């Protein structure tokens, strides 16, 4: 069986970047998308259906971004756990 080397510090840096990405997405959701209000009342009587369509798409976009953010957090967590496991395995190998 061959030897495998994992750059645990690099994996942790990648986890931090995923956390930062989640923070950026969450910030955009809080600061930008959550404030957008558009529906049939804003669009006016002649364009009510279009206003509702815009509102539905904004809701879809917001839900998608929230899902991306949660996924980025899960990836970051998995990367940290993986880095810890490889680090522990390396220590055990050195002790042997």
N, CA, C and O atoms as a GROMACS GRO file, in nm:
protein
  384
    1UNK      N    1   0.085  -0.117   0.000
    1UNK     CA    2   0.000   0.000   0.000
    1UNK      C    3   0.090   0.124   0.000
    1UNK      O    4   0.188   0.128   0.074
    2UNK      N    5   0.058   0.223  -0.082
    2UNK     CA    6   0.138   0.343  -0.092
    2UNK      C    7   0.108   0.441   0.021
    2UNK      O    8   0.011   0.428   0.095
    3UNK      N    9   0.194   0.539   0.030
    3UNK     CA   10   0.176   0.644   0.130
    3UNK      C   11   0.095   0.758   0.072
    3UNK      O   12   0.110   0.796  -0.044
    4UNK      N   13   0.010   0.813   0.155
    4UNK     CA   14  -0.069   0.928   0.115
    4UNK      C   15  -0.039   1.043   0.209
    4UNK      O   16  -0.034   1.025   0.331
    5UNK      N   17  -0.018   1.158   0.154
    5UNK     CA   18   0.010   1.277   0.235
    5UNK      C   19  -0.102   1.377   0.211
    5UNK      O   20  -0.134   1.410   0.097
    6UNK      N   21  -0.161   1.424   0.318
    6UNK     CA   22  -0.268   1.523   0.309
    6UNK      C   23  -0.218   1.651   0.375
    6UNK      O   24  -0.168   1.648   0.487
    7UNK      N   25  -0.232   1.762   0.306
    7UNK     CA   26  -0.195   1.893   0.360
    7UNK      C   27  -0.309   1.940   0.451
    7UNK      O   28  -0.401   2.008   0.406
    8UNK      N   29  -0.301   1.903   0.579
    8UNK     CA   30  -0.409   1.934   0.673
    8UNK      C   31  -0.430   2.084   0.687
    8UNK      O   32  -0.543   2.130   0.697
    9UNK      N   33  -0.321   2.160   0.688
    9UNK     CA   34  -0.335   2.305   0.698
    9UNK      C   35  -0.407   2.360   0.575
    9UNK      O   36  -0.491   2.450   0.586
   10UNK      N   37  -0.375   2.307   0.459
   10UNK     CA   38  -0.442   2.350   0.337
   10UNK      C   39  -0.590   2.316   0.337
   10UNK      O   40  -0.673   2.394   0.291
   11UNK      N   41  -0.623   2.198   0.391
   11UNK     CA   42  -0.764   2.158   0.400
   11UNK      C   43  -0.838   2.251   0.496
   11UNK      O   44  -0.953   2.288   0.470
   12UNK      N   45  -0.772   2.290   0.605
   12UNK     CA   46  -0.835   2.383   0.700
   12UNK      C   47  -0.855   2.521   0.637
   12UNK      O   48  -0.956   2.588   0.662
   13UNK      N   49  -0.759   2.564   0.556
   13UNK     CA   50  -0.775   2.692   0.484
   13UNK      C   51  -0.894   2.684   0.390
   13UNK      O   52  -0.972   2.779   0.380
   14UNK      N   53  -0.908   2.573   0.322
   14UNK     CA   54  -1.024   2.555   0.233
   14UNK      C   55  -1.154   2.562   0.314
   14UNK      O   56  -1.252   2.621   0.268
   15UNK      N   57  -1.155   2.502   0.433
   15UNK     CA   58  -1.273   2.508   0.519
   15UNK      C   59  -1.305   2.652   0.557
   15UNK      O   60  -1.422   2.692   0.558
   16UNK      N   61  -1.202   2.729   0.589
   16UNK     CA   62  -1.224   2.870   0.623
   16UNK      C   63  -1.282   2.947   0.505
   16UNK      O   64  -1.366   3.036   0.523
   17UNK      N   65  -1.239   2.914   0.386
   17UNK     CA   66  -1.291   2.983   0.268
   17UNK      C   67  -1.438   2.947   0.244
   17UNK      O   68  -1.516   3.032   0.202
   18UNK      N   69  -1.474   2.822   0.269
   18UNK     CA   70  -1.616   2.785   0.258
   18UNK      C   71  -1.698   2.858   0.364
   18UNK      O   72  -1.810   2.902   0.336
   19UNK      N   73  -1.643   2.872   0.485
   19UNK     CA   74  -1.713   2.949   0.589
   19UNK      C   75  -1.730   3.094   0.546
   19UNK      O   76  -1.836   3.153   0.566
   20UNK      N   77  -1.625   3.151   0.488
   20UNK     CA   78  -1.632   3.290   0.441
   20UNK      C   79  -1.737   3.305   0.332
   20UNK      O   80  -1.811   3.403   0.328
   21UNK      N   81  -1.742   3.208   0.243
   21UNK     CA   82  -1.843   3.211   0.136
   21UNK      C   83  -1.983   3.207   0.194
   21UNK      O   84  -2.071   3.280   0.150
   22UNK      N   85  -2.004   3.121   0.293
   22UNK     CA   86  -2.135   3.114   0.359
   22UNK      C   87  -2.168   3.248   0.423
   22UNK      O   88  -2.282   3.293   0.418
   23UNK      N   89  -2.070   3.312   0.483
   23UNK     CA   90  -2.092   3.443   0.544
   23UNK      C   91  -2.130   3.548   0.441
   23UNK      O   92  -2.217   3.632   0.466
   24UNK      N   93  -2.065   3.545   0.327
   24UNK     CA   94  -2.098   3.641   0.220
   24UNK      C   95  -2.240   3.619   0.171
   24UNK      O   96  -2.316   3.714   0.153
   25UNK      N   97  -2.276   3.492   0.149
   25UNK     CA   98  -2.412   3.462   0.104
   25UNK      C   99  -2.515   3.505   0.208
   25UNK      O  100  -2.617   3.565   0.174
   26UNK      N  101  -2.488   3.474   0.336
   26UNK     CA  102  -2.581   3.514   0.441
   26UNK      C  103  -2.593   3.666   0.449
   26UNK      O  104  -2.703   3.720   0.469
   27UNK      N  105  -2.481   3.735   0.434
   27UNK     CA  106  -2.484   3.881   0.436
   27UNK      C  107  -2.566   3.938   0.322
   27UNK      O  108  -2.642   4.033   0.342
   28UNK      N  109  -2.551   3.881   0.205
   28UNK     CA  110  -2.630   3.927   0.090
   28UNK      C  111  -2.778   3.901   0.114
   28UNK      O  112  -2.862   3.984   0.078
   29UNK      N  113  -2.809   3.788   0.173
   29UNK     CA  114  -2.950   3.757   0.201
   29UNK      C  115  -3.008   3.857   0.300
   29UNK      O  116  -3.119   3.907   0.281
   30UNK      N  117  -2.933   3.886   0.406
   30UNK     CA  118  -2.982   3.979   0.508
   30UNK      C  119  -2.987   4.123   0.458
   30UNK      O  120  -3.087   4.193   0.477
   31UNK      N  121  -2.880   4.166   0.394
   31UNK     CA  122  -2.867   4.307   0.359
   31UNK      C  123  -2.936   4.346   0.229
   31UNK      O  124  -2.977   4.460   0.212
   32UNK      N  125  -2.947   4.252   0.138
   32UNK     CA  126  -2.997   4.288   0.005
   32UNK      C  127  -3.130   4.221  -0.028
   32UNK      O  128  -3.233   4.288  -0.040
   33UNK      N  129  -3.128   4.091  -0.042
   33UNK     CA  130  -3.246   4.021  -0.093
   33UNK      C  131  -3.366   4.027   0.001
   33UNK      O  132  -3.480   4.035  -0.045
   34UNK      N  133  -3.342   4.024   0.130
   34UNK     CA  134  -3.455   4.026   0.223
   34UNK      C  135  -3.529   4.159   0.219
   34UNK      O  136  -3.646   4.167   0.258
   35UNK      N  137  -3.462   4.264   0.174
   35UNK     CA  138  -3.526   4.396   0.167
   35UNK      C  139  -3.604   4.419   0.038
   35UNK      O  140  -3.683   4.512   0.029
   36UNK      N  141  -3.581   4.335  -0.061
   36UNK     CA  142  -3.652   4.354  -0.188
   36UNK      C  143  -3.798   4.315  -0.172
   36UNK      O  144  -3.830   4.202  -0.134
   37UNK      N  145  -3.884   4.408  -0.200
   37UNK     CA  146  -4.028   4.383  -0.191
   37UNK      C  147  -4.089   4.415  -0.327
   37UNK      O  148  -4.086   4.529  -0.373
   38UNK      N  149  -4.142   4.314  -0.390
   38UNK     CA  150  -4.202   4.335  -0.520
   38UNK      C  151  -4.315   4.236  -0.537
   38UNK      O  152  -4.296   4.115  -0.518
   39UNK      N  153  -4.430   4.285  -0.572
   39UNK     CA  154  -4.546   4.198  -0.597
   39UNK      C  155  -4.645   4.274  -0.684
   39UNK      O  156  -4.612   4.377  -0.742
   40UNK      N  157  -4.766   4.225  -0.692
   40UNK     CA  158  -4.867   4.286  -0.779
   40UNK      C  159  -4.901   4.428  -0.735
   40UNK      O  160  -4.934   4.512  -0.819
   41UNK      N  161  -4.894   4.458  -0.605
   41UNK     CA  162  -4.924   4.593  -0.557
   41UNK      C  163  -4.822   4.694  -0.604
   41UNK      O  164  -4.857   4.807  -0.640
   42UNK      N  165  -4.696   4.655  -0.603
   42UNK     CA  166  -4.589   4.745  -0.647
   42UNK      C  167  -4.591   4.759  -0.799
   42UNK      O  168  -4.566   4.868  -0.852
   43UNK      N  169  -4.620   4.652  -0.869
   43UNK     CA  170  -4.617   4.653  -1.016
   43UNK      C  171  -4.731   4.735  -1.075
   43UNK      O  172  -4.720   4.786  -1.186
   44UNK      N  173  -4.837   4.748  -1.002
   44UNK     CA  174  -4.951   4.824  -1.053
   44UNK      C  175  -5.055   4.733  -1.115
   44UNK      O  176  -5.031   4.616  -1.144
   45UNK      N  177  -5.171   4.790  -1.133
   45UNK     CA  178  -5.286   4.714  -1.179
   45UNK      C  179  -5.261   4.646  -1.314
   45UNK      O  180  -5.300   4.531  -1.333
   46UNK      N  181  -5.197   4.715  -1.406
   46UNK     CA  182  -5.178   4.662  -1.541
   46UNK      C  183  -5.072   4.551  -1.546
   46UNK      O  184  -5.067   4.474  -1.642
   47UNK      N  185  -4.990   4.544  -1.443
   47UNK     CA  186  -4.877   4.448  -1.447
   47UNK      C  187  -4.876   4.357  -1.324
   47UNK      O  188  -4.770   4.307  -1.286
   48UNK      N  189  -4.990   4.335  -1.265
   48UNK     CA  190  -4.997   4.256  -1.142
   48UNK      C  191  -4.941   4.116  -1.154
   48UNK      O  192  -4.867   4.071  -1.067
   49UNK      N  193  -4.975   4.048  -1.261
   49UNK     CA  194  -4.926   3.910  -1.279
   49UNK      C  195  -4.774   3.908  -1.292
   49UNK      O  196  -4.708   3.818  -1.240
   50UNK      N  197  -4.720   4.008  -1.361
   50UNK     CA  198  -4.574   4.016  -1.376
   50UNK      C  199  -4.509   4.046  -1.241
   50UNK      O  200  -4.403   3.992  -1.209
   51UNK      N  201  -4.573   4.130  -1.162
   51UNK     CA  202  -4.521   4.160  -1.029
   51UNK      C  203  -4.517   4.036  -0.942
   51UNK      O  204  -4.420   4.013  -0.870
   52UNK      N  205  -4.622   3.956  -0.948
   52UNK     CA  206  -4.624   3.831  -0.872
   52UNK      C  207  -4.516   3.735  -0.922
   52UNK      O  208  -4.456   3.663  -0.842
   53UNK      N  209  -4.493   3.733  -1.052
   53UNK     CA  210  -4.390   3.645  -1.108
   53UNK      C  211  -4.251   3.688  -1.061
   53UNK      O  212  -4.167   3.605  -1.028
   54UNK      N  213  -4.228   3.820  -1.057
   54UNK     CA  214  -4.099   3.871  -1.008
   54UNK      C  215  -4.082   3.831  -0.861
   54UNK      O  216  -3.974   3.786  -0.821
   55UNK      N  217  -4.187   3.849  -0.782
   55UNK     CA  218  -4.181   3.813  -0.640
   55UNK      C  219  -4.150   3.664  -0.623
   55UNK      O  220  -4.068   3.627  -0.539
   56UNK      N  221  -4.213   3.580  -0.701
   56UNK     CA  222  -4.189   3.436  -0.692
   56UNK      C  223  -4.044   3.402  -0.726
   56UNK      O  224  -3.983   3.317  -0.660
   57UNK      N  225  -3.989   3.468  -0.826
   57UNK     CA  226  -3.850   3.443  -0.863
   57UNK      C  227  -3.754   3.494  -0.756
   57UNK      O  228  -3.652   3.431  -0.730
   58UNK      N  229  -3.786   3.607  -0.694
   58UNK     CA  230  -3.703   3.657  -0.584
   58UNK      C  231  -3.704   3.558  -0.468
   58UNK      O  232  -3.600   3.534  -0.406
   59UNK      N  233  -3.819   3.502  -0.439
   59UNK     CA  234  -3.828   3.402  -0.333
   59UNK      C  235  -3.748   3.277  -0.368
   59UNK      O  236  -3.682   3.219  -0.282
   60UNK      N  237  -3.754   3.236  -0.494
   60UNK     CA  238  -3.678   3.119  -0.539
   60UNK      C  239  -3.528   3.146  -0.528
   60UNK      O  240  -3.452   3.060  -0.483
   61UNK      N  241  -3.487   3.266  -0.569
   61UNK     CA  242  -3.346   3.304  -0.561
   61UNK      C  243  -3.299   3.307  -0.416
   61UNK      O  244  -3.191   3.257  -0.384
   62UNK      N  245  -3.379   3.365  -0.329
   62UNK     CA  246  -3.344   3.372  -0.188
   62UNK      C  247  -3.331   3.232  -0.128
   62UNK      O  248  -3.236   3.205  -0.054
   63UNK      N  249  -3.424   3.144  -0.159
   63UNK     CA  250  -3.418   3.007  -0.108
   63UNK      C  251  -3.294   2.934  -0.160
   63UNK      O  252  -3.230   2.860  -0.087
   64UNK      N  253  -3.262   2.955  -0.287
   64UNK     CA  254  -3.144   2.892  -0.345
   64UNK      C  255  -3.016   2.940  -0.280
   64UNK      O  256  -2.926   2.861  -0.253
   65UNK      N  257  -3.006   3.071  -0.255
   65UNK     CA  258  -2.886   3.124  -0.190
   65UNK      C  259  -2.874   3.073  -0.048
   65UNK      O  260  -2.763   3.043  -0.002
   66UNK      N  261  -2.985   3.062   0.023
   66UNK     CA  262  -2.982   3.008   0.158
   66UNK      C  263  -2.935   2.863   0.156
   66UNK      O  264  -2.860   2.820   0.244
   67UNK      N  265  -2.978   2.789   0.056
   67UNK     CA  266  -2.936   2.649   0.042
   67UNK      C  267  -2.786   2.642   0.014
   67UNK      O  268  -2.716   2.557   0.070
   68UNK      N  269  -2.735   2.729  -0.072
   68UNK     CA  270  -2.591   2.733  -0.100
   68UNK      C  271  -2.513   2.761   0.027
   68UNK      O  272  -2.411   2.698   0.054
   69UNK      N  273  -2.563   2.857   0.106
   69UNK     CA  274  -2.495   2.893   0.229
   69UNK      C  275  -2.488   2.774   0.325
   69UNK      O  276  -2.382   2.745   0.381
   70UNK      N  277  -2.600   2.706   0.343
   70UNK     CA  278  -2.601   2.589   0.432
   70UNK      C  279  -2.507   2.480   0.380
   70UNK      O  280  -2.438   2.415   0.458
   71UNK      N  281  -2.504   2.462   0.249
   71UNK     CA  282  -2.415   2.361   0.190
   71UNK      C  283  -2.269   2.399   0.213
   71UNK      O  284  -2.187   2.312   0.242
   72UNK      N  285  -2.236   2.526   0.200
   72UNK     CA  286  -2.098   2.571   0.222
   72UNK      C  287  -2.056   2.545   0.366
   72UNK      O  288  -1.942   2.505   0.392
   73UNK      N  289  -2.146   2.568   0.460
   73UNK     CA  290  -2.116   2.540   0.601
   73UNK      C  291  -2.092   2.391   0.622
   73UNK      O  292  -2.000   2.352   0.693
   74UNK      N  293  -2.175   2.308   0.560
   74UNK     CA  294  -2.158   2.161   0.574
   74UNK      C  295  -2.026   2.115   0.512
   74UNK      O  296  -1.959   2.028   0.568
   75UNK      N  297  -1.989   2.172   0.399
   75UNK     CA  298  -1.862   2.136   0.336
   75UNK      C  299  -1.747   2.178   0.427
   75UNK      O  300  -1.652   2.101   0.447
   76UNK      N  301  -1.754   2.299   0.483
   76UNK     CA  302  -1.649   2.346   0.573
   76UNK      C  303  -1.636   2.252   0.693
   76UNK      O  304  -1.525   2.217   0.733
   77UNK      N  305  -1.747   2.213   0.751
   77UNK     CA  306  -1.744   2.121   0.865
   77UNK      C  307  -1.680   1.988   0.826
   77UNK      O  308  -1.596   1.935   0.900
   78UNK      N  309  -1.718   1.935   0.711
   78UNK     CA  310  -1.662   1.807   0.665
   78UNK      C  311  -1.512   1.819   0.641
   78UNK      O  312  -1.436   1.727   0.673
   79UNK      N  313  -1.468   1.930   0.585
   79UNK     CA  314  -1.325   1.950   0.560
   79UNK      C  315  -1.248   1.956   0.692
   79UNK      O  316  -1.140   1.898   0.704
   80UNK      N  317  -1.303   2.026   0.791
   80UNK     CA  318  -1.236   2.034   0.921
   80UNK      C  319  -1.225   1.896   0.986
   80UNK      O  320  -1.120   1.859   1.038
   81UNK      N  321  -1.334   1.821   0.983
   81UNK     CA  322  -1.332   1.686   1.041
   81UNK      C  323  -1.229   1.599   0.969
   81UNK      O  324  -1.154   1.525   1.033
   82UNK      N  325  -1.226   1.609   0.838
   82UNK     CA  326  -1.130   1.530   0.760
   82UNK      C  327  -0.987   1.569   0.794
   82UNK      O  328  -0.902   1.482   0.813
   83UNK      N  329  -0.960   1.699   0.803
   83UNK     CA  330  -0.825   1.745   0.838
   83UNK      C  331  -0.786   1.694   0.977
   83UNK      O  332  -0.673   1.652   0.998
   84UNK      N  333  -0.880   1.699   1.071
   84UNK     CA  334  -0.851   1.649   1.206
   84UNK      C  335  -0.820   1.500   1.204
   84UNK      O  336  -0.726   1.455   1.270
   85UNK      N  337  -0.898   1.424   1.129
   85UNK     CA  338  -0.876   1.278   1.122
   85UNK      C  339  -0.740   1.245   1.060
   85UNK      O  340  -0.668   1.159   1.110
   86UNK      N  341  -0.706   1.314   0.951
   86UNK     CA  342  -0.577   1.289   0.889
   86UNK      C  343  -0.464   1.332   0.981
   86UNK      O  344  -0.361   1.264   0.991
   87UNK      N  345  -0.482   1.444   1.049
   87UNK     CA  346  -0.381   1.488   1.144
   87UNK      C  347  -0.360   1.388   1.256
   87UNK      O  348  -0.247   1.358   1.292
   88UNK      N  349  -0.469   1.335   1.309
   88UNK     CA  350  -0.461   1.232   1.414
   88UNK      C  351  -0.392   1.107   1.361
   88UNK      O  352  -0.310   1.047   1.430
   89UNK      N  353  -0.425   1.067   1.239
   89UNK     CA  354  -0.363   0.948   1.179
   89UNK      C  355  -0.213   0.968   1.161
   89UNK      O  356  -0.135   0.875   1.183
   90UNK      N  357  -0.173   1.088   1.121
   90UNK     CA  358  -0.031   1.116   1.105
   90UNK      C  359   0.041   1.107   1.238
   90UNK      O  360   0.152   1.054   1.246
   91UNK      N  361  -0.020   1.160   1.344
   91UNK     CA  362   0.041   1.153   1.476
   91UNK      C  363   0.055   1.008   1.523
   91UNK      O  364   0.159   0.969   1.577
   92UNK      N  365  -0.048   0.929   1.501
   92UNK     CA  366  -0.041   0.788   1.539
   92UNK      C  367   0.069   0.716   1.461
   92UNK      O  368   0.140   0.631   1.515
   93UNK      N  369   0.085   0.750   1.334
   93UNK     CA  370   0.188   0.687   1.252
   93UNK      C  371   0.328   0.725   1.301
   93UNK      O  372   0.419   0.643   1.298
   94UNK      N  373   0.344   0.848   1.345
   94UNK     CA  374   0.474   0.894   1.395
   94UNK      C  375   0.508   0.823   1.526
   94UNK      O  376   0.624   0.787   1.550
   95UNK      N  377   0.407   0.803   1.610
   95UNK     CA  378   0.429   0.738   1.740
   95UNK      C  379   0.472   0.593   1.723
   95UNK      O  380   0.550   0.542   1.803
   96UNK      N  381   0.422   0.526   1.620
   96UNK     CA  382   0.456   0.384   1.597
   96UNK      C  383   0.598   0.368   1.565
   96UNK      O  384   0.644   0.256   1.543
   0.00000   0.00000   0.00000
